[in-house]
Amino acid sequence: MRDVSQRLQAKLAALDDAQLAQPPSMNLPGTKTVADQLALFAFHDSYHVGQMGYIRKALGYPALAG
């Protein structure tokens, strides 16, 4: 996971405005650019992290943060 995370961060940091403004490679609802897709992916992952928080709370575990 660390290797993948580091490679992903490096790739995202290397993207310029022209690349982010290109049409997306996948046809996802509400996305018109690569930047839109990245935002959708980030929102989607955040949603799942929130769901894990609810599950942790239901099982009696402490919060993920805070």
C-alpha angles and dihedrals in degrees: 000000000000091000093049092045093052092048092048093050091049092050093048091048090053095055115106129205093265092054092047091051094054120108112270121260092227127050103237123163114268096008121121100157140031087254089057090052092050090051091050092050091050092049091048093052091047090053091056093047088054091051090052088054091055091049092049091051092048089052092050098252122139123261120282091238141003 
